[in-house]
Each structure stands twice: as structure tokens, then as C-alpha cells.
Amino acid sequence: MWFSFWKSRDRFSLDELRYLTDQLIKLQTVNEVNKVTGVHFLPLSEFLFFELFSSIYQHLVRFKDFVIEALRSMAELITYGDQHDSAFFEFFMEKQVMGEFVRILMVSRTVTVSLQLLQTISIMIQNLKNEHALYYMFSNEHMNYLITYSFDFQNEELLSYYISFLRAISGKLDRNTISLLVKTQNDEVVSFPLYDEAIHFAFHEESMVRTAIRALTLNVYHVGEESVNRYVTSAPHADYFSNLVKFFRKQCINLNALVSDSTKNPGAEFADTTTLISTAVDEIEDNLYYFSDVISAGIPDVGWLITDNILQLLIFPLLLPSLTIKAVEGIQIGVATSLYLVCCILRIVKIKDLANTISTALFCPLDAFSPESGAKPNGHTSFYGFAHESQPPGSNTKDGVGILRVDVPNMSSSPQIHPVDVTRENDYCDSHLSLREALISYITSGDDIQVTGSLSVLATLLQTKELDESMLDALGILPQRKQHKKLLLQALVGEVSGEEQLFSSESSSSKDGTECGSELDSCLQNLKEQFGLLCSSLEVRASPRVHRFQVLDALVSLFCRSNISAETLWDGGWLLRQLLPYSESEFNSHHLKMLNDSYKNCASALLKETRGVWPDLLVTVLCDEWKRCKRAIEASSLRKEPKCILLSSQRFSSEDGITSDSSFAAGERMCELVKVFVLLHQLQIFSLGRTFPEKPPINPPADVFENSRAQSAGLDAAGPKLGTELRLVDAVPCRIAFERGKERHFSFLAIFLGTSGWVVLAEELPLKEPYGVIRMVAPLAGSNLILVSSSRFFLLKPKHDYKHSRWLHSRIRLSTLPFVEPAKLKTKTLVDGRWTLAFRDEESCTTALSMVLEEINLQSNEVERRLKPLLDLKSLVESSNSSQGPPRTSSFHSTLTNSF
């Protein structure tokens, strides 16, 4: 039997399938062979005993190899027959091969056979196209037996094959096939082994296993079989959805631990920490997308189950209380993590009730989320003591109304959160403020991360389509174009209130807040009845116009802050343009004064940069950042994803060897200043109601520089290049050693051309005087750094060595910045170089120093001339008025916004 298996036969033939099947049927249990080891042997010599057991072992190996090869070949034959000849599967059904597969699994305890059997059946299920073939595969309880078989899942490879097997089955589910895998009683599903066994692995430590199980459950949910839907939402199977949120909650706490550690040790293992946070963020967002996919399946009550669990297990106990001063019983999530999670939940899990509940909760005061300690009956712990409005303290309510009770999951394996650190970052928040006001306070007085998070939350709310416009209006973030559209439609259909507001002198928002009251009142009532949360009546009943002014005031204040990164300020610019896309009539005089003062201060600082470390790159950087800022502000959505709240960009200055007084650090500060200036300049244009020009208003470069050293040296517009010749007019002889003990003679020359400048070392050509060959070129503006004030601006000039009157020390700057022109930077070293030049006498040294200072001054003057139109705000306003005509403002818009 064994040797006939390897006889030559047509591989893809019915005879081959018949032969393999016959051989499998003839096989008895493996234990039949094993029984030989239990036979009472007559006394044998040691040699004969060894020979006997060697023969038995070889027999077992051949048996295992035959079964594995037979199973693999049968998968190929059945797949081939499904596509070419139906007789293959008819024979498969006739011989009841599925039953033989089950028998082989029962008699074989070899892991490799189990692996091959699972793989064979998975391949067959995935590749069978014939419906009748699939029905046979799923019938006769063979598949359910395999699903519920007790495999040894400690073997990771076996677990992987088993999960793939389950997923393959789920891929073929429809209303007909799913009925073959469930057990029913009185038309109700009472058992569904595929689903029940799968969710046992839903929270496995291996992410690939969790991903496969989620794909399987989605395949089940999207079948749309009502009896199955009732089964998965009934007890105890509905616990899966609450366990999902509990698992997600644990992941959120783990993420916060990573963020907290990175905050405490910002410089330690930055890349490793960032990778860990990125991985955790990806898993969290994958979870939220899974929630969204489950909800989209349309199973009744699933959306409610997920919404309720997210609110009661995550939003109310952890995320919203993170804005309070006091920690929550030792478990707390930091502000940054909380803001990020709120953004993600609103952006990904698109449930109207969830979005409305979170938005409505923003009107609650911070102290409404203060915890009340103490154990409650029936194993519940109350995270809060939310008192019902009409309920006396200490009384109980039915159905969970009045007191929010939450099952506390076992968090013993979760990392400990440090409430002391969280408390410190929240100290300035008044517990009587509403959460909405807390978000605004972060914008006006929080750090860069808190500002970014608050702006992201407001931007996410603004773009959440599930929120009613009246809710956005109540929050003070309804875009004005939507306000005008709403009022215009009301006026057109003859609604008195809309027509009165449209042509009134008041704001487009209602005067008393009743316009947006219906939706908000309904959400407030639900918040009170279902969760026992009470919101501040003053906060809720305030006019949306008041809330709108608060947001506008906060944004204007933000633009005047000097301790916030430019990228974050750009996000504020985007939000401002979404809210107020029109003209200066949106701003009051105080706003305009603040913006003008901030612009003037920034323009003054930019003017100092023309005589700083990087004047040669100033115009280039400004033109590039102008385009980037314009794109960012005019974009349809916030350009940064919520995870940017947690993942701060890596700074080059954090590299070893980069100090705060280096030219590279000065370049970073220059770029940051330019970004802020560009934003403030575009806000000035925005306040005038003008469109942003594609390019900044700067003067063109000068055509000719008469009587310049560049012209005398014969340089073209490309500047000096190594190995080329130039005239050594005004050049000063010097010596320099680039290696110890190897001094070289050069001619020293400083040259400016346009906004660029260079220090050149050239070797004289004795046979071609006064020409020389360029051997070294360095940026002119990087000659040296001398701190002249506490404002951290630097004046560039060489430093004369008074101990050695013939020496001149020069610091050599990088030719460019890696984040400005990465292609031109040929070195990975970001530290400055140093030259010490020795001249023939003190007079020559002084001449060289004067030449450098003169050329630097000419270079700075040219940069200043190029930027002059941009720095003159008055001329900008006048030119804007004369060139573009009246602002882009309709008559009814002007009327609506007079009160601003």
C-alpha cells in the first residue's frame, strides 16, 4: 500500500482522487500501530529489539507523511474539479469524504495532521464556487464538529490555522449557508458555534488573531439574518459589545501611560517612544473603525449598545473628567490623550446620539464629573454621584436614572496612571467652568499640546455631519455661511423669525438662544434622564452669539501668544476662516488692535532677521511658507490628524551636538518666526475681506549691482563654484590649516550677490595674475555669532582675536537648512565649522574684517529691500483698497455682522 502511493498517475484526474480516498478509508486508527508497543514480547536480543522499534517508527512516519500528502492533494483536486469537472465533487460527496476528514482528526493526535486538515478544508472553502458544494461542506454537522473540536491552542501555528479556518467559513456566509451552521428552536437560534468559538479569541494578545476575529464577526453581522441578529444581541452574547469597549478602554489607558512616560522623558529614546505611541494609536483607531463597521451592519440595538458602553465606560468616567482638577480614584487620562480620543471617537464612530450626547455634555460644569467614592450594592461602583434634578441627595432611582452606575472592569493588568501629573496640568481650570469653556481656556492659556487638542476638538465638532446645525450654533462654532443659508431659507419660506433676523442689526444667531433650543433641549433632557447629568442653566440658555464671541476672542488671543508653535497657530487660522469667511466687520476694534499689534511686533522681529544668521534664505523660506500657510487656511479640513496631538514632530536640534546658539538652531527659530509672520500677514488680508494672493507682495530681485565686488570678481548669477577662476580684486592673502601641521596659503575674499553672500578662499595663479582658483566657499552670513540682546537674535560678523592681532576667527555655517533645501545639503553633520585665518599683519586682518562687514551689510540691505512691501502694513492696506475694489461682502452679510 505504501509504495503504490508514489506510482506515476495523472495528478489531476478522477482516478487520483478515487485512489486517495480509498487509501484514506482503508486507514485505521494510529493507535492500531501503537498497540505493537504494548505487546508482550518474548525475550529478544538488544539488537532485535532496536530493529523492531525502528521499523515501527518508520511505519508511523510513512503514515503521517501519506496522510499529509493525501490531504494536500485532495484540496488541489477538489478545487480543480470545481472549476473543470463536477464529477470530482460528486465523488467527494458520494464517499462522504468530509466524514473521513473528521474520522482522521479523531484517530490522529499528530499536530501536523491537524494543521494540514485545517489548511485543506480552508482551501476548499475559499475556492469552491458551486453553491451545492458549499451546502454539502456546511451540512451534516461536520463543520460544527471541526469548529468545536478541542485543539491544542498552545501551539501558535495550530491556532493560526484554526483562526484562518474560521475566517474562511465566515467568508462564505449568506442567508442560506448560515442556516446550516446554527441550531434553532421555535425559529430562534439557540446555538451558533462559529460565532461563539470565534469571540473567545476576540481579545487575544496577538493582534493578527484579533483582526481575523473582527473580520469574521463583521461577515456574520452583514448577513442580515434577523434570527442571528437577535442571537448576537441577546444575553449573554451581547456582553461581547461591552467587553469590546472595556478592552478599548484598557488600550486607552495604556496609550496614556506611553504619552505620560514620553512627557516625563522627552529626550530619552525618542524614536522608540514615538514608535510605541504610533502603534498604540493605530490599534485604537482600528478599534474605532471596527465599531463603525459593526454599527453600519444595521443590526437593531447594536448602535445603542456600543453608544451606551462608550459613554458609560469611557466618555463619562475617564475622558470628560480629565478636564477636572481632581483625579478619579487613581485612574485618570491626561488632557492630551483625552482630547485626542474625543476627536477620534467623533470622527470615526458616526452615531448621531453619541455625537449629540458628547456635544451636550460640553455644557456641563467640570464639577459635575467629580467622582463620589464608595461601594454600591450588587457589585457596581459609582464613578459619579450625578444627582437628578428633582431627586434629593442619597435617594435611589430605578432603571439607572439619576445615578450613573458602571461595571468596573479589572484593570489590574493596566499600567498605573499618575494622577499627580494630571492634576498639575489641570490646575488652572476652574471646576465651575463648563467643559466648553474649559476647551476655550486651553486655547487662551494652555500649552501647545492643549491648544492643538482643543482646536482639534472644535474642528472635529464643526465637521461632524451627525450634529445638527443648532447644536453647532449653541457651541458657538456654526460657520457663518451656514447661518446665512439657514436664515435666507427661513426668509424665503416666509418664516417671520428668519426674515427678521436676516435684516436685523443683530447677529445672525438668535438673540435669546431659542433658535437652537429644540435640538439642544431634547439632548439635555436625555442627558438628565439617562445619565443623571445636569448642565449649567446659565451656560445652556446663553445666546449662541455670546458663545460665538467667546470662541472668536479666544482665537484672536491665540494669535497674539508667543509661546505657541506656528503650526498650531495655523490650525487656529483655519478654524477662524471656517467661522468667519468674510471681512473685518466680523471683528471688533479690540480684535483688530490686538492683531495689528501682534503683526507689528512680528514684523519688527522679521526685520532683525535680515541682519541675522540666515538672511540669504529668508526670502526663499517666506515664499514657501506663504504657499503652505495659504493652503492650510483654505483647506476644506484641518490638515493635521488628531494623532498629531500626541505625536510631536521631531526637532533636528534634539540631535547630539546641536546647541541653542548654533546656526542651525537659529535657522529653526527663523523658520518658526516666518511661519508666524506669514499667518499674521494673511490674517490682515483676511480682515480686509480680500483673497489671499498666490505669492507674497515682495520686490523683485535687483538686475545689476554696479561697482560690486561680485562684478569685479567676474561672478555670474550662479555664484562661486569650486575649481572655477575669479579675479582676486580686493583679495587679502592669508594662511589656514585644515589639517594639523599642514598650513596652506590662500587669498581671502568676501562677496555678496543679491540676497546671497560667500566667503571665498582661492589659490593664486602665478602665471595668470590677478586670477585665482576657488578652493573653499562658505556662506557669508555664517561668519560668526555674537549675542547682542536677550531677544535671542544674533548679529553675524567675524570675531577679531585681540590676543593675536593677525588672526581672524570665523564660524562657518551650513550652506542651507535640511528642512528648506534637503537636496542641496550634502552633509549629515548639523554643527557649525570654524576657521582661524592668519594674515600677514594687523592691517591686513582689519581689512579682511571690514570687507566682511561691508558685504554682510550690503546683503542685508538687499534682503530688507526685497521684503519692504511686505513689512509696510499701511501701504498694504492702501494698495489693497486701490487694486481690488470693495471687499467681498454682500449687503445682507454686512447688515448681519454690524454688531461684530
NORCOR-V313133 format. One record per backbone hydrogen bond with DSSP energy under -0.5 kcal/mol. CO is the residue of the C=O (numbers start at 1). NH is the residue of the N-H. Records with the same first field share a line. If there is no record, write none. Layout:
CO: NH  NH
//
This chain:
1: 5
2: 5
3: 6
4: 7
10: 13
11: 13
13: 17
14: 18
15: 19
16: 20
17: 21
18: 22
19: 23
20: 24
21: 25
22: 26
23: 27
29: 32  33
30: 33  34
31: 35
33: 36
34: 37
35: 38
36: 39
39: 41
45: 49
46: 50
47: 51
48: 52
49: 53
50: 54
51: 55
52: 56
53: 57
54: 58
55: 59
56: 60
57: 61
58: 62
59: 63
60: 64
61: 65
62: 66
63: 67
64: 68
65: 69
66: 70
67: 71
68: 72
69: 73
70: 74
71: 75
72: 76
73: 77
74: 78
75: 79
76: 80
77: 81
78: 82
79: 83
80: 83  84
81: 85
85: 88
86: 90
87: 91
88: 92
89: 93
90: 94
91: 95
92: 97
93: 96
96: 99  100
97: 101
98: 102
99: 103
100: 104
101: 105
102: 106
103: 107
104: 108
107: 30  109
110: 114
111: 115
112: 116
113: 117
114: 118
115: 119
116: 120
117: 121
118: 122
119: 123
120: 124
121: 125
122: 126
123: 127
124: 128
130: 134
131: 135
132: 136
133: 137
134: 138
135: 139
136: 139
139: 142
141: 145
142: 146
143: 147
144: 148
145: 149
146: 149
149: 151
151: 153
152: 155
154: 156
155: 159
156: 160
157: 161
158: 162
159: 163
160: 164
161: 165
162: 166
163: 167
164: 168
165: 169
166: 170
167: 171
169: 172
170: 173
174: 178
177: 180
178: 181
183: 190  191
185: 188
188: 185
191: 183
192: 196
193: 197
194: 198
195: 199
196: 200
197: 200
198: 201
199: 202
201: 204
205: 207
206: 210
207: 211
208: 212
209: 213
210: 214
211: 215
212: 216
213: 217
214: 218
215: 219
216: 220
217: 221
218: 222
220: 223  224
221: 224
224: 226
225: 229
226: 230
227: 231
228: 232
229: 233
231: 234
234: 237  238
236: 239
237: 240
238: 241  242
239: 243
240: 244
241: 245
242: 246
243: 247
244: 248
245: 249
246: 250
247: 251
248: 252
249: 253
250: 254
251: 255
252: 256
253: 257
254: 258
255: 259
256: 260
257: 261
258: 262
259: 263
260: 264
261: 265
263: 266
265: 268
267: 269  270
269: 273
270: 274
271: 275
272: 276
273: 277
274: 278
275: 279
276: 280
277: 281
278: 282
279: 283
280: 284
281: 285
282: 286
283: 287
284: 288
285: 289
286: 290
287: 291
288: 292
289: 293
290: 294
291: 295
292: 296
293: 297
294: 297  299
295: 298
299: 302  303
301: 305
302: 306
303: 307
304: 308
305: 309
306: 310
307: 311
308: 312
309: 313
310: 314  315
311: 316
314: 318  319
315: 320
318: 322
319: 322
320: 323
321: 324
327: 329
328: 331
330: 332  417
334: 338
335: 339
336: 340
337: 341
338: 342
339: 343
340: 344
341: 345
342: 346
343: 347
344: 348  349
345: 349
348: 350
349: 351
351: 355
352: 356
353: 357
354: 358
355: 359
356: 360
357: 361
358: 362
359: 362
360: 363
361: 364
362: 436
363: 536
364: 435
365: 368
366: 369
367: 370
370: 385
374: 382
376: 379
377: 380
380: 376
381: 383  406
383: 372
385: 387
388: 391
392: 395
398: 401
403: 405
404: 384
406: 381  408
407: 409
409: 411
411: 414
417: 419
418: 421  422
419: 423
420: 424
421: 425
422: 426
423: 426
424: 427
426: 429
430: 433
431: 367
433: 366
434: 438
435: 439
436: 440
437: 441
438: 442
439: 443
440: 444
441: 445
442: 446
447: 451
448: 452
449: 453
450: 454
451: 455
452: 456
453: 457
454: 458
455: 459
456: 460
457: 461
458: 462
459: 463
461: 464
463: 465
464: 467
468: 471  472
469: 473
470: 474
471: 475
472: 476  477  478
473: 476
477: 479
479: 482  483
480: 484
481: 485
482: 486
483: 487
484: 488
485: 489
486: 490
487: 491
488: 492
489: 493
490: 495
491: 494
495: 499
496: 500
497: 501
498: 502
499: 503
501: 504
510: 545
513: 516
514: 517
516: 520
517: 521
518: 522
519: 523
520: 524
521: 525
522: 526
523: 527
524: 528
525: 529
526: 530  531
527: 531  533
528: 532
536: 540
537: 541
538: 542
543: 546  547
544: 548
545: 549
546: 550
547: 551
548: 552
549: 553
550: 554
551: 555
552: 556
553: 557
554: 558
555: 559
556: 560
557: 560
558: 561
565: 569
566: 570
567: 571
568: 572
569: 573
570: 574
571: 575
572: 576
573: 577
574: 578
575: 579
576: 580
579: 480
583: 586
584: 587
588: 592
589: 593
590: 594
591: 595
592: 596
593: 597
594: 598
595: 599
596: 600
597: 601
598: 602
599: 603
600: 604
601: 605
602: 606
603: 607
604: 608
605: 609
606: 610
607: 610
608: 611
609: 612
611: 796
614: 617  618
615: 618  619
617: 621
618: 622
619: 623
620: 624
621: 625
622: 626
623: 627
624: 628
625: 629
626: 630
627: 631
628: 632
629: 633
630: 634
631: 635
641: 644
642: 645
643: 646  647
646: 648
651: 654
652: 655
655: 658
657: 659
659: 662
662: 666
663: 667
664: 668
665: 669
666: 670
667: 671
668: 672
669: 673
670: 674
671: 675
672: 676
673: 677
674: 678
675: 679
676: 680
677: 681
678: 682
679: 683
680: 684
681: 685
682: 686
683: 687
684: 688
685: 688  690
686: 689
687: 584
689: 888
696: 698
704: 706
705: 708
708: 712
709: 713
710: 714  715
711: 714
713: 727
716: 719
721: 724
724: 774
726: 772
727: 729
728: 731
732: 748
733: 840
734: 746
735: 838
736: 738  744
739: 742
741: 743
742: 738  739
744: 736
746: 734
747: 762
748: 732
749: 760
751: 758
753: 756
756: 753
757: 780
758: 751  760
759: 778
760: 749  762
761: 775  776
762: 747
763: 773
764: 766
765: 768
768: 771
770: 728
771: 765
772: 726
773: 763
774: 723
776: 761
778: 759
779: 782
780: 783
783: 811
786: 795
789: 792
793: 788
795: 786  797
798: 800
799: 809
800: 802
803: 805
804: 807
806: 839
807: 801
808: 837
809: 799
810: 835
811: 813
812: 833
817: 820  821
821: 824  825
822: 825
824: 826
833: 812
835: 810  837
837: 808  839
838: 735
841: 845
842: 846
843: 847
844: 848
845: 849
846: 850
847: 851
848: 852
849: 853
850: 854
851: 855
852: 856
853: 857
854: 858
855: 859
856: 860
857: 861
858: 862
859: 863
860: 864
861: 865
862: 866
863: 867
864: 868
865: 868
866: 699
867: 870  871
868: 872
871: 873
872: 876
873: 877
874: 878
875: 879
876: 880
877: 881
878: 882
879: 883
880: 884
881: 885
887: 889
890: 894
891: 895
892: 896
893: 897
895: 898
897: 900
//
